[in-house]
């Protein structure tokens, strides 16, 4: 079965695994064909 994970729960869980100086500040759902390298419009 497929389990849907709430995005804020995912952000909180990932932040718990990351070092204190690396944080996920926001999270959002994107299209399935999104590519982090080629679809990004800008760098932060």
N, C-alpha and C positions, 0 to 999 in steps of 0.2 A: 504494500500500500504506500501511497505517496503522502507525506506529511508536510503541510504548509507551515513554515516558520514565520512568525510575525517579524517584520523588518527591524523594529526597535528592539525586540528580544535578541535578534541576530547581532545587532550592533553592540548591545550590552555584553553578550557572550563573547564576541570577538575581542572587545576591549579588555575583558577579563583575562584573555590569553596573551595579549600583547604587552611588551615592556611599557613602563609608565610614561616614557617619553614619546611613544607612538600611540596615537588615538584615532579612532574613526569618529569624526564629528558629525557626519550626516550619511544617510543611506537612502537609496531610492531604487525602485524597480525600473528596469530599462528593457528595451526590445531584445528578443532572443538573438538577434543578429548583431547586437552591439559588440564592437571590438575595442578594448581599452586603448590600444595603440592607434588604430586607424579611425575610430569614430569620435574620439575626444575632440572638443572644439577649442579647449584651452588648458593650460597647466595652471595649477594654483601656486 
